[in-house]
Amino acid sequence: MNDANALTNPSSIHGQAGDFAGLWGEWTAVDNDTVSFDFISFDSTWNADFTSESGQALSIFSKKVFDDRGSDFARDNIVGTGVYLVESWTRDDIRVQVSTVAAGGAAHWLFTPKTDRVTFIEVPESTTRAAQLKTGEVDIAAIDAKDVPQFTQGGFLTTSAGGAVQEGIFFAGNLWEEFSAKDGSPLTRGTFVHDLAWIGNPADPEDLQEAKSVRNALARAIDRDAINESLIAGLGRPVEVEYVSSAHSRWQSKWNYGFDPDLAEEILRGENAQWPINSDGKADYRQDQVSSSQNAQLNGNSFSVSIYAGPELQGGLGLGGEIVDAVAGFWADLGLQVFTLKFSYVTFRPTVVGRTNTHPWVTSCDKGRESNPWHFPKGLVQTSLTRGGFGCGFEIPFVLDNYQKVATEPDEAVRNQLVDEYVQYMFDEALQPGIVAVPELWVMNPNKIKSWDMGKLAAGSMGRVWQLELN
């Protein structure tokens, strides 16, 4: 934990480095069975999420192996506990797992595997995986949702870990906190150097309102049902506000943005009193690189905007990139000049950690899963608590206050009410309008596979390999 935590190890590149830094400081081993640590900011889900294999935890390796055999040996030889041993593993290619019993060892203390040996083949492209499944080269494959019906109609089985990935638009650059939530020091907020249409400067109330109007216009210009039907074969679900499911019993219809491009254009033209651009209808944000025809369509208020495809759903090379293209098309229809960015997340991530990103980006942003309970705290990565690690691109005082209240509230009913307030705020500000929830489905050949109950995971897409049962 101390290696992974950005607070105790500033050079950490762990995916949860910022989350851990926002939760606790150094961990200390008290004895062989006890660890002690102090919370920086208490989160009631710390055990269910941040130290659980179901959520967003960390991997633990043998310190004795590291100390006795060195780091090179530890990297090349997996020493741990589990139902399976790794018989062989070629990076980015093939991994073979064999049960401890089949390998001649002792049975696992808790689980009995239903299949002795499982071979995983890493294939980046979904259509190739689908072809391998059709030809019998593999018996199970992770298939893009839009291609699943062609298999299920032919009698193939499906399974999943239960959590559909929510894709939404996060309007980065809105750094509204002035002081660190961890130590009270002034925060660097360079995102206000340029006047960008979707970024509101908290020192300028009119600019805040202008950006809020722009974000609300863009949120209402996306046809979520069309994206679900055309890109996901109708197997997904439209998402209105990220982090919560519109299928939940607490969802309220007043939080639906809907699809209203006429209203969106009216807002951007500065002709809607409910969503004022400013008093004379003319926007103050930059209008460079925008053609005269686009400006005419929006009463001189057009602007250029780039959207980045986050790492989920194979990023820019997969379904994530297709969703970004769809959003870009809807926004271009309004009269905006829209660019899509699909480069590697490894290149993009430093701007996320450094809080320098000003591009809207399509992502699940850490907690965008349909399976997450309503009453769980929302928005840790939307505050300065996670500086030094991952963040969604904005830091909001209301979110910080709401998160800390939910995280420390023992009464689930009260937590639910506080989350209702979070959803209402995020809907009003349109900082993270959702797009669509995409189920992560595994398709199985029924001639070879009897069943595979993965259970339900909060953050993973595959689990319980020991439950995989052959015919």
N, C-alpha and C positions, 0 to 999 in steps of 0.2 A: 504493500500500500504506500509506503514512504517513497518507493521508487516511482510509482505511478502518479502520485499527488503533485501537482504543479507548485503547491505551497512549500512542500518539503524537498522537492526536486525541480527547480525552475527549468531544467532542460528536458523534462519529461515530454514525450510525444504520445503518451497513452491517450486513447480516444476519450477517456473520462477524466483527464488531468484537471480540467477546470471544474467539473462537477465535484470531484473529491476536494479540491481546494476551497470550494464554497461551503463544504460541509464540516470538515474537521482538519485538525493539525496533525502533528506527528503521532504515530501509533507506537506503543511500547509493549514489549513482551514482558509480562509480569512473572509468569512461570510457563511450564510446558503446555498448559491448557488455557491460559488467560491472556487477553490483550486489553490494554487500557488506552483510551483516547478521549479527548475533549472535543465537543462540538463547537464549531465557529457559528454555525447556523443550523439549529436542529431541524431535521426532516423526519416526519413520522414514518416515511417509507424507506428509511435508510437500509433496513434489513431486507425488506421485500424486493427492493430494486437495486440498490448500489452495492450490495454484497451477495447478491443472489444470481445463480446461473440463469435464472429466468429473465433477469433484467439486464442492467448495465454494470456488471461487476469487473473483476480483473482476474487474470490467470496467475496461478501460484505454482512455482517450480521448486524443486528440491534445492535448498541452500547447501546441504551436505555435498551434493553432486557438484554444485558450483564451486564450493570451497576446496573439495578434494581433487576434482578432475579438471577444473578450469572452465571458462566461459565457452570456448570452442566446443568442448565435449557436450556441455549443457545445451548448446544450440542444436547440435546434430543428433542428440539422443534424448528421447522423451522419457522422462522418469516421473511418474505420477501415480494416481489411483484411478480406477475405472473398470468398467465391464470388459473393455477391449484393450488389447495391446496393438500398437502400430507395428505391423509386420514389415512394411516398407512404405516409403514416401518419397516420391520425386516431385520437387516443388513445381507448381503450376501444371502438374500432369496427373499422376496416379498415386492414390493412397490406398493401402490395403490394411484393413483392421481385422484382427482375429481375436476371438474371445479368450479370456484367460484359461478357461478349461480346455478348449481345443488346442491351446498352445502348451498344454501339459502342466499348467499351474493350478492354483486354488480357485475355487469359485468366488465370485464377488460376494461381499458380505450382505448385500441387500437385493440386487437385481439378478435375474437369470435370463441371459440372452436367448431369444427364439431363433436366431441365426448365427452360426459359428463364424462365418467369414463374410465381410462386406467390402466391396471394392468401389472407391469413389474415383470418378474421372472428371477432371476440371475442364469444362468446355465453356468459354466465355459467351458464345453467341447462341441465343435461344433457338433460332431456326435450325441450327446444327444439332442441338440437343433433341429437338423434335424429330429430326430425320433419324437420329440414332435410335430413338424409341420406336419409331415406325418399323425400322429394319431389324429390330431385335438386338442391336449392338449393346443396348442397355435395357434394363428392366424398369427403371424409375428415372424420371427426369423432371427438373424444374422448368416449367414451360410458361411463357408469357400468357397471361389470362386470355388475351384475344385468340390464342391458338388452342385453348383447352377444349372448346365445344367439338372440334373435329375428332378428338379422342374419346370424349365421354359419349358421344353419339355412337361410337363404335364399341362401347362396352368397357372402356378403360376406367380404372378407379382413380379417385383423387384423395389426397390427404393434405393437411396443413397443420401448422403450429397455432392456428387460430387468430393471429393478429394481422389484419390488413394494413398495409402501409399507406398512411395519408400523405398526399402530396399537396403542398400549398405554396402561396407566394409570400415570402418574408421580405418586407420592405426595409432593407438594411440601411444604416446610416442615421437612424433616429436615436441618437445617444442623448437621452434627456436627463439622466442622472448627472449631477455635478460633482458629487463626492463619493469615494469608494465606500461600498456597503461593508467592507471588511475592516478598514482602518481609518476611514474618514478623510483620507488624503484627496486632493483635487484630482479629477480625472482628465486625461488627455482626450479631447473630442475634436479631431481634425476633420470630421465629416461635414462640417458646416462651412468649409472654405469656399465651396461652390454652391450656388443656389439651385438645387435639384428639385424637380417638381414634387416628388414623393417624400422628401425629407423636410420636416418641420423644425425650425430653429426655436428652441424653448425660450430664447431671449426676445423673440419677436412674435407676439400673439397672432398678428395677421398672417405671418408666414406659417405658423402652426395650423391655422384654419385652412389656408390655401392648400397645404399638403394633405390635410385630412380629407378635403373635398376631392382632391385628385385620387387619393387611394380608394375612396369610396366609389368614385366613378369607375376605376379600373376593376374593382371587385365585382361590379354589376355588369361588366362587359364580357364575362366568360360564360359560355354555355356548357355547364358542367354535365348535364344529361347527354349532350352530344359527344363530349369527350369520353364519357363512360361507355356509350353505345359503340362508338367508332373505334376506340383504341383498346377497350377492355371487354368487348363482346357483351356488355351489359352485366358483367359479373361483379363489378365494383359498386361503389355507392358515392354519390356526390357528397362533397365535404364543403360546408359553408364557413365554419370557423375552425381553424386547426386545433388539435389536441382533444377535441370532444366529438363524439359520434352523433349525427343527426337521427340515428335510430334509437338512441337512448331515451328512456322514459322521461328524463328531465329536460329533454330538448324542447325548445319553444319556437313556434313558427316565426315569431318576430325577429329571430336571428337569421332568417333566410335572406341572402342578398338577391337571389333570383337572377334571371338573365334579362336585362333591360338595356340594350345598347343605345336606344334613343335617349333614355334618361342619362346614361353615361356621357353621351355626346353633349347633351344640354348642360350638364355640370361643367364639362371642360370648356364649353363655349362661354361660360360665365353668365348663363341665363337662368339659373335656378336659385331662387332666394333661400331655399333650405340649405343649399350647399354653396355658399358664396366663395368665388375665387378672390375677388375683392370688390370694392365699391363701384368701380367703373367697368367691371367685367374683364379687365385685362390682367393677365397673369404676370408675375414678376420674375418667374424662373427663366432660365436661359432657353433660347430658341434656336441655337446654332444647328447647322446641318439639317435643317428642315425645309422642304420645298415649299414654294408659294402656294401650290394647290392644297397641300396638307394644312398649311396655316389658314387658308381661306375656309376650309371645312370646319376648323375649330376657332374661327373668329380671331385668328392671330395667336392662339394659345397652344399651338402644337409644340411638341418637344421630342427629343430623341431619348430612347431608353433601351438598355441592354438587359437581358434576362439570362442568368446563369443556371445551367442544369446541374443540380446537386448530385451527390454520389449514389443516392438511392435508385433502385430499379435500373441498374447498369449505367446510370448517369447519362451523359450526352450520347453514348453509343447505343443505348437501348430505349426502353419505354419511357424513361425519364426525359430523354431528348425529344421524343415524339410529343410528350405532354407540353414541353416548353415551346415547341413549334406551334402547337395548337393555340396556346395562350398568346403567342406573338401574333398569330394571324388575327385573333379577335381584337387585339389592341391596335393592330395596323388598320383594321377596318374603321376604327374611330377617327383616323387621320393622324396617328402618331408614326414616327419613324422608329422601328423596332429592330433590334439586333439580338440574335441568340448566341450565347457563349457556351461552348461544349468542351472546353479543355479539361485536363486532368485535375481532379480534386486535390492532388498533392500540391499542385501549383496554386490553387485557390485558397487552401486552408490557412496559410499564414495571414491572409487578410481577415479571416474569421477570428483567429486567435488574437491578432493585433488590433481588432476593432477599426479597421481601415476600409472595409468593404462598403461601397455605396451603391452596388448593383442589387436590384431585386433578384432573389433567387428562389428557384423551385426546389423544395426539400421537405422532408418530414421534420427536420430540425430537432432531432433528439427524441422527442416524445410523441410524434405523430403516429400513433397506433390506435386502431379501433378497439383493441382489447384492453387499453388502459382504463381503470376504474374512474368514474366521474369525480369521486371525492379525493383522488390523489392530488397533491400540490402541483400547480402549473406554473411554469415560467422561470425556473431556476436559471436556465441558460439565456434568459432575456433580462438579466440583471448584471450588475458589476460584481456579484459574488463569484462569478466564474472567470473573471479576468485572469489572464495567464493560460487559459484553456479555451475550449469551444464556447461560442456564443452565436445566437441567431442573427446578430447584426444590429440589434437595438437594445437599449437599456432604459427601462421605464420605471419611474418612482412608484406608480400605482401597482405595477406587477410585483416589485420588490416587497411592498407592504402586504399585498394580498398573499404572495407566496409564503412569507414568514408567518402570517396568521394561519393559513391552512396547514402548514407544516407542523405547527405546535398545538393545534386544536385537537383535543381528545375525542370530541363528540362528532361522529360521522355526519349527523344531520346538519350540524353547523358548518362542517367542511363543505358539504354539498351546496349550502346557501352561498358560501364565500366563492365557490367555483362558479356559481351562477353569475355573481358579480364580475368575475374575471371574464366570462364569456361575453357578457353585455358590454364591458369596456372594450374588449378586443373587436367585437362586432362594430361598435360605434367608431373606433379609431381606424378600423380596417388595416391593422398592422400585419395581420397574418390570415388573409382570406384563404379558405381552403379551395381545392380543386376537385380531387377525387381520391377515394380509398381503393387501393389495388390489392386484392387477395394474393398471397404468395402460395401458389398451388403446386403440389408435386403430383405428377400423373404416373400411374403404375399399370404395368401389363398384368391383367387378371390371370393370364395363363401361368405366370410365375410367382406373383405376389398375392398372398391371402389377405393381409391387412398390415397397417402400420399406424398405430395410435401414437401420435407425437405429443399428446397433451397440449397445454396452452402455455405459450411463452409471451412475456411482456415485450421482449426486444428481439428475439431470434426468429429465424425462419425454418429451423429444423431442430428436432429434438428426439430423445428417447430412441436411439438407434436399436437398442436392445429389444424394442417392441416390434421390430420388423420381422414379419413371419412369412415364410415361403409356403407355396402350395405343396 
